[in-house]
Amino acid sequence: MPSSRHTVPTRTVTSKKTRPNQHDTESDPVLEFLRLMWAVDHELHRVSKAMMGRLGLTAPQRLAVRFVGRQPGLTPGQLAELLHLDPGTVSGIVNRLESSGLVTRVRSEGDTRRMHLTLTAKGRTLNRRRTGTVEAAVRRTLDGLSRADLAAASRLLRQLAKNLAVESMA
């Protein structure tokens, strides 16, 4: 009578899973800086996704709400410039914010082709929220920095953005 038991082949693993040696990147400041930048990028995306679940908007959408709240009447083009995003991308963000009832578009009196953005009552309420956002983590980080450190970090990020823009043209 045939056996109903099946044998499962097994493999022996000869090497242990090890953590990458952080020292390998520390000896190259460029690799270490890029590694840290990717860590920040990963966390920005993770928190943005969590914000979508909690607040109903992503980090870029939240940043758009904050800028419109600070500068009522901002045009979508001005918002694109502030966010360093393509106008088409900002158009999608504004469409989602408008369909969520957070912003309204108002036609310019002088130029009916130009639209100005303002927050709705719901948008103003969300604009006042300070917890559970990317900016809350940034605020906690900046609170621990001296003015000199903050100025140095700002210079570094501006220069990196400038050099990346140049590199993308090469």
Backbone as CSV, one residue per row, in Angstrom:
resi,resn,N_x,N_y,N_z,CA_x,CA_y,CA_z,C_x,C_y,C_z
1,MET,0.854,-1.163,0.000,0.000,0.000,0.000,0.905,1.232,0.000
2,PRO,0.640,2.197,-0.908,1.484,3.382,-0.989,1.309,4.262,0.241
3,SER,2.377,4.935,0.598,2.368,5.808,1.758,1.695,7.124,1.416
4,SER,0.906,7.678,2.346,0.242,8.965,2.122,1.129,10.127,2.564
5,ARG,2.267,9.816,3.125,3.182,10.864,3.576,4.079,11.287,2.429
6,HIS,4.252,12.592,2.292,5.148,13.139,1.277,6.387,13.665,1.972
7,THR,7.492,13.508,1.329,8.703,14.079,1.903,8.968,15.425,1.253
8,VAL,9.408,16.335,2.064,9.709,17.675,1.588,11.222,17.819,1.529
9,PRO,11.729,18.182,0.359,13.187,18.347,0.287,13.636,19.503,1.189
10,THR,14.767,19.344,1.802,15.292,20.402,2.666,16.627,20.864,2.118
11,ARG,16.935,22.133,2.433,18.220,22.699,2.028,18.931,23.195,3.269
12,THR,20.197,23.092,3.248,20.993,23.626,4.338,21.565,24.962,3.884
13,VAL,21.352,25.974,4.690,21.888,27.287,4.379,23.259,27.382,5.018
14,THR,24.242,27.711,4.198,25.599,27.728,4.719,26.047,29.104,5.188
15,SER,25.378,30.159,4.743,25.806,31.487,5.186,24.725,32.117,6.048
16,LYS,25.168,32.906,7.007,24.231,33.598,7.878,23.798,34.903,7.211
17,LYS,22.572,35.281,7.477,22.126,36.579,6.992,22.745,37.636,7.902
18,THR,23.465,38.563,7.311,24.122,39.593,8.105,23.624,40.958,7.684
19,ARG,23.713,41.888,8.621,23.361,43.268,8.332,24.484,43.897,7.529
20,PRO,24.120,44.785,6.601,25.196,45.460,5.869,26.043,46.284,6.828
21,ASN,27.288,46.369,6.540,28.215,47.117,7.379,28.080,48.601,7.068
22,GLN,27.549,49.363,8.012,27.337,50.791,7.816,28.671,51.492,7.566
23,HIS,29.737,50.959,8.130,31.053,51.567,7.965,31.439,51.632,6.486
24,ASP,30.932,50.708,5.685,31.254,50.710,4.259,30.834,52.018,3.598
25,THR,29.711,52.603,4.011,29.281,53.862,3.417,29.856,55.060,4.145
26,GLU,30.173,54.902,5.425,30.719,56.023,6.185,32.078,56.462,5.662
27,SER,32.813,55.552,5.034,34.121,55.926,4.491,33.966,56.736,3.200
28,ASP,32.791,56.736,2.615,32.507,57.538,1.418,31.361,58.481,1.752
29,PRO,31.652,59.756,2.011,30.602,60.686,2.445,29.471,60.836,1.437
30,VAL,29.763,60.672,0.154,28.711,60.791,-0.864,27.723,59.633,-0.723
31,LEU,28.240,58.420,-0.594,27.350,57.266,-0.423,26.561,57.357,0.874
32,GLU,27.208,57.795,1.940,26.513,57.913,3.223,25.415,58.966,3.135
33,PHE,25.703,60.099,2.510,24.695,61.150,2.372,23.517,60.656,1.535
34,LEU,23.808,59.981,0.424,22.729,59.429,-0.419,21.914,58.388,0.337
35,ARG,22.587,57.563,1.124,21.873,56.552,1.915,20.893,57.226,2.860
36,LEU,21.344,58.303,3.505,20.472,59.022,4.427,19.346,59.744,3.688
37,MET,19.645,60.280,2.517,18.598,60.942,1.716,17.512,59.934,1.330
38,TRP,17.912,58.720,0.943,16.929,57.695,0.583,16.099,57.301,1.798
39,ALA,16.727,57.286,2.977,15.986,56.972,4.206,14.924,58.044,4.455
40,VAL,15.287,59.311,4.275,14.318,60.407,4.442,13.212,60.280,3.396
41,ASP,13.590,60.026,2.148,12.599,59.877,1.081,11.614,58.742,1.400
42,HIS,12.146,57.624,1.859,11.294,56.477,2.210,10.306,56.858,3.312
43,GLU,10.803,57.525,4.342,9.936,57.909,5.458,8.911,58.960,5.034
44,LEU,9.293,59.881,4.156,8.322,60.858,3.640,7.162,60.146,2.945
45,HIS,7.486,59.174,2.115,6.433,58.420,1.422,5.581,57.616,2.399
46,ARG,6.230,57.010,3.387,5.497,56.207,4.375,4.539,57.080,5.184
47,VAL,5.013,58.222,5.652,4.166,59.117,6.441,3.072,59.718,5.560
48,SER,3.399,60.035,4.324,2.406,60.575,3.395,1.255,59.582,3.202
49,LYS,1.599,58.315,3.048,0.571,57.273,2.893,-0.281,57.164,4.162
50,ALA,0.364,57.237,5.316,-0.376,57.181,6.581,-1.285,58.401,6.732
51,MET,-0.804,59.573,6.282,-1.629,60.788,6.332,-2.872,60.628,5.473
52,MET,-2.727,59.952,4.342,-3.884,59.733,3.466,-4.954,58.954,4.219
53,GLY,-4.530,57.973,5.003,-5.485,57.201,5.785,-6.106,57.996,6.921
54,ARG,-5.298,58.816,7.600,-5.774,59.576,8.755,-6.496,60.866,8.383
55,LEU,-5.916,61.614,7.440,-6.431,62.950,7.133,-7.162,63.042,5.798
56,GLY,-6.973,62.024,4.960,-7.607,62.061,3.648,-6.818,62.837,2.610
57,LEU,-5.557,63.162,2.915,-4.711,63.811,1.922,-3.257,63.430,2.139
58,THR,-2.499,63.492,1.049,-1.081,63.133,1.081,-0.250,64.319,1.562
59,ALA,1.026,64.073,1.779,1.919,65.147,2.217,1.993,66.288,1.191
60,PRO,2.140,66.008,-0.119,2.140,67.121,-1.075,0.811,67.890,-1.074
61,GLN,-0.298,67.192,-0.925,-1.601,67.864,-0.849,-1.672,68.723,0.405
62,ARG,-1.171,68.205,1.513,-1.148,68.957,2.771,-0.293,70.216,2.630
63,LEU,0.856,70.082,1.987,1.725,71.235,1.786,1.028,72.276,0.906
64,ALA,0.284,71.825,-0.095,-0.483,72.752,-0.935,-1.524,73.489,-0.092
65,VAL,-2.219,72.777,0.774,-3.210,73.403,1.662,-2.525,74.444,2.541
66,ARG,-1.365,74.123,3.077,-0.644,75.063,3.945,-0.251,76.328,3.192
67,PHE,0.242,76.183,1.960,0.634,77.362,1.180,-0.580,78.205,0.799
68,VAL,-1.670,77.567,0.384,-2.875,78.323,0.035,-3.435,79.006,1.281
69,GLY,-3.351,78.351,2.427,-3.801,78.955,3.674,-2.981,80.172,4.062
70,ARG,-1.699,80.137,3.773,-0.821,81.268,4.099,-0.944,82.399,3.074
71,GLN,-1.285,82.039,1.838,-1.354,83.034,0.767,-2.656,82.869,-0.016
72,PRO,-3.790,83.219,0.582,-5.057,83.091,-0.139,-4.989,83.883,-1.456
73,GLY,-5.529,83.294,-2.506,-5.502,83.942,-3.812,-4.331,83.497,-4.674
74,LEU,-3.526,82.603,-4.147,-2.395,82.045,-4.881,-2.906,81.420,-6.178
75,THR,-2.176,81.573,-7.265,-2.568,80.914,-8.512,-1.966,79.513,-8.541
76,PRO,-2.531,78.602,-9.323,-1.923,77.270,-9.441,-0.473,77.334,-9.928
77,GLY,-0.151,78.264,-10.809,1.227,78.408,-11.277,2.166,78.828,-10.157
78,GLN,1.718,79.742,-9.321,2.535,80.155,-8.177,2.714,78.991,-7.201
79,LEU,1.658,78.221,-7.019,1.736,77.055,-6.138,2.737,76.044,-6.690
80,ALA,2.726,75.824,-7.996,3.681,74.901,-8.626,5.115,75.366,-8.369
81,GLU,5.326,76.677,-8.468,6.657,77.224,-8.219,7.073,77.015,-6.755
82,LEU,6.174,77.271,-5.827,6.483,77.085,-4.406,6.788,75.628,-4.065
83,LEU,6.041,74.722,-4.687,6.199,73.292,-4.400,7.322,72.649,-5.208
84,HIS,7.892,73.390,-6.153,8.913,72.843,-7.053,8.366,71.637,-7.815
85,LEU,7.129,71.769,-8.281,6.480,70.697,-9.032,6.056,71.202,-10.402
86,ASP,5.908,70.280,-11.309,5.406,70.584,-12.642,3.968,71.094,-12.521
87,PRO,3.593,72.105,-13.322,2.214,72.611,-13.258,1.153,71.530,-13.470
88,GLY,1.448,70.540,-14.296,0.490,69.444,-14.509,0.277,68.627,-13.240
89,THR,1.335,68.409,-12.498,1.243,67.690,-11.225,0.407,68.494,-10.237
90,VAL,0.652,69.806,-10.188,-0.094,70.670,-9.268,-1.557,70.729,-9.679
91,SER,-1.821,70.681,-10.965,-3.211,70.664,-11.428,-3.946,69.456,-10.857
92,GLY,-3.298,68.299,-10.847,-3.898,67.096,-10.261,-4.114,67.247,-8.762
93,ILE,-3.139,67.839,-8.076,-3.267,68.066,-6.629,-4.447,68.996,-6.360
94,VAL,-4.531,70.106,-7.101,-5.609,71.072,-6.903,-6.960,70.426,-7.215
95,ASN,-7.032,69.624,-8.272,-8.293,68.931,-8.601,-8.746,68.049,-7.440
96,ARG,-7.806,67.300,-6.836,-8.170,66.423,-5.717,-8.585,67.244,-4.488
97,LEU,-7.885,68.333,-4.240,-8.250,69.184,-3.103,-9.615,69.821,-3.319
98,GLU,-9.892,70.207,-4.541,-11.190,70.809,-4.841,-12.307,69.773,-4.721
99,SER,-12.072,68.571,-5.250,-13.118,67.538,-5.156,-13.324,67.063,-3.716
100,SER,-12.315,67.244,-2.868,-12.440,66.905,-1.440,-13.076,68.030,-0.641
101,GLY,-13.353,69.149,-1.302,-13.989,70.272,-0.620,-13.038,71.082,0.247
102,LEU,-11.729,71.062,-0.086,-10.744,71.782,0.721,-10.349,73.130,0.120
103,VAL,-10.385,73.230,-1.193,-10.059,74.494,-1.852,-11.126,74.824,-2.890
104,THR,-11.198,76.102,-3.202,-12.047,76.544,-4.316,-11.182,77.363,-5.259
105,ARG,-11.577,77.351,-6.527,-10.920,78.177,-7.535,-11.837,79.352,-7.826
106,VAL,-11.246,80.531,-7.818,-12.006,81.744,-8.097,-11.362,82.410,-9.303
107,ARG,-12.192,82.766,-10.292,-11.676,83.439,-11.496,-11.204,84.844,-11.165
108,SER,-10.100,85.222,-11.774,-9.570,86.566,-11.613,-10.492,87.560,-12.297
109,GLU,-10.710,88.688,-11.646,-11.553,89.716,-12.250,-10.882,90.327,-13.474
110,GLY,-9.557,90.506,-13.404,-8.839,91.137,-14.503,-8.563,90.208,-15.670
111,ASP,-8.412,88.924,-15.407,-8.078,87.949,-16.449,-8.868,86.679,-16.155
112,THR,-9.945,86.478,-16.887,-10.844,85.354,-16.595,-10.197,83.994,-16.844
113,ARG,-9.033,83.978,-17.505,-8.328,82.703,-17.697,-7.554,82.316,-16.442
114,ARG,-7.261,83.289,-15.602,-6.456,83.058,-14.393,-7.355,82.679,-13.226
115,MET,-6.923,81.649,-12.501,-7.666,81.181,-11.335,-6.857,81.459,-10.073
116,HIS,-7.558,81.745,-8.990,-6.933,81.951,-7.691,-7.499,80.915,-6.730
117,LEU,-6.646,80.422,-5.856,-7.034,79.367,-4.921,-7.287,79.931,-3.530
118,THR,-8.361,79.464,-2.915,-8.653,79.811,-1.526,-9.113,78.555,-0.807
119,LEU,-8.935,78.554,0.497,-9.384,77.413,1.298,-10.865,77.558,1.631
120,THR,-11.546,76.437,1.673,-12.921,76.403,2.162,-12.868,76.341,3.688
121,ALA,-14.006,76.352,4.337,-14.050,76.209,5.803,-13.416,74.875,6.208
122,LYS,-13.716,73.824,5.467,-13.127,72.510,5.747,-11.604,72.555,5.551
123,GLY,-11.150,73.258,4.525,-9.719,73.410,4.274,-9.036,74.197,5.372
124,ARG,-9.703,75.248,5.866,-9.120,76.046,6.950,-8.989,75.215,8.228
125,THR,-9.955,74.366,8.488,-9.875,73.480,9.659,-8.694,72.533,9.527
126,LEU,-8.541,71.935,8.364,-7.430,71.008,8.137,-6.089,71.752,8.151
127,ASN,-6.088,72.985,7.701,-4.873,73.797,7.694,-4.362,74.044,9.113
128,ARG,-5.248,74.110,10.076,-4.849,74.356,11.474,-4.287,73.108,12.150
129,ARG,-4.525,71.946,11.590,-4.050,70.689,12.190,-2.532,70.674,12.217
130,ARG,-1.966,70.277,13.339,-0.511,70.274,13.475,0.071,68.896,13.789
131,THR,-0.740,67.952,14.206,-0.210,66.637,14.571,-0.490,65.630,13.462
132,GLY,0.321,64.579,13.441,0.107,63.508,12.468,0.466,63.885,11.044
133,THR,1.347,64.871,10.884,1.726,65.338,9.554,3.242,65.260,9.384
134,VAL,3.672,65.313,8.144,5.100,65.357,7.849,5.712,66.586,8.510
135,GLU,4.993,67.701,8.427,5.564,68.939,8.981,5.747,68.862,10.491
136,ALA,4.966,68.044,11.197,5.153,67.894,12.638,6.526,67.271,12.925
137,ALA,6.907,66.273,12.125,8.223,65.653,12.297,9.329,66.641,11.940
138,VAL,9.116,67.419,10.889,10.110,68.416,10.500,10.231,69.474,11.596
139,ARG,9.099,69.914,12.134,9.110,70.922,13.197,9.887,70.417,14.420
140,ARG,9.651,69.148,14.817,10.384,68.584,15.958,11.880,68.553,15.672
141,THR,12.239,68.226,14.447,13.654,68.179,14.067,14.271,69.569,14.096
142,LEU,13.587,70.538,13.518,14.124,71.895,13.457,14.196,72.541,14.835
143,ASP,13.277,72.177,15.729,13.298,72.725,17.087,14.598,72.369,17.816
144,GLY,15.227,71.270,17.411,16.463,70.852,18.056,17.718,71.443,17.425
145,LEU,17.564,72.288,16.412,18.718,72.862,15.719,18.946,74.315,16.115
146,SER,20.197,74.702,16.118,20.519,76.116,16.301,20.216,76.842,14.988
147,ARG,20.139,78.170,15.058,19.923,78.957,13.833,21.038,78.711,12.821
148,ALA,22.273,78.584,13.318,23.412,78.350,12.428,23.290,76.990,11.740
149,ASP,22.888,75.957,12.497,22.711,74.629,11.905,21.593,74.641,10.876
150,LEU,20.505,75.314,11.193,19.382,75.406,10.259,19.801,76.138,8.988
151,ALA,20.536,77.223,9.128,21.011,77.969,7.960,21.928,77.100,7.103
152,ALA,22.806,76.336,7.756,23.719,75.454,7.026,22.941,74.351,6.301
153,ALA,21.957,73.769,6.963,21.141,72.722,6.339,20.364,73.289,5.152
154,SER,19.837,74.486,5.299,19.103,75.124,4.200,20.016,75.386,3.009
155,ARG,21.219,75.877,3.279,22.185,76.112,2.189,22.516,74.803,1.487
156,LEU,22.738,73.754,2.262,23.074,72.453,1.690,21.946,71.955,0.786
157,LEU,20.716,72.018,1.270,19.591,71.519,0.479,19.361,72.354,-0.776
158,ARG,19.494,73.675,-0.658,19.359,74.544,-1.844,20.419,74.212,-2.890
159,GLN,21.655,74.054,-2.432,22.740,73.753,-3.365,22.560,72.378,-3.994
160,LEU,22.107,71.408,-3.213,21.859,70.074,-3.753,20.763,70.124,-4.807
161,ALA,19.669,70.842,-4.527,18.589,70.971,-5.509,19.110,71.620,-6.787
162,LYS,19.927,72.653,-6.641,20.503,73.346,-7.805,21.386,72.397,-8.612
163,ASN,22.262,71.659,-7.925,23.157,70.733,-8.627,22.401,69.565,-9.271
164,LEU,21.349,69.094,-8.642,20.530,68.046,-9.247,19.835,68.565,-10.505
165,ALA,19.371,69.816,-10.466,18.738,70.410,-11.648,19.740,70.507,-12.796
166,VAL,20.960,70.912,-12.487,22.009,70.997,-13.515,22.308,69.604,-14.068
167,GLU,22.396,68.625,-13.175,22.714,67.250,-13.579,21.623,66.682,-14.484
168,SER,20.376,67.046,-14.213,19.292,66.505,-15.043,19.330,67.069,-16.455
169,MET,19.998,68.201,-16.639,20.125,68.807,-17.964,21.293,68.209,-18.751
170,ALA,22.205,67.526,-18.060,23.416,66.990,-18.725,23.098,65.781,-19.577
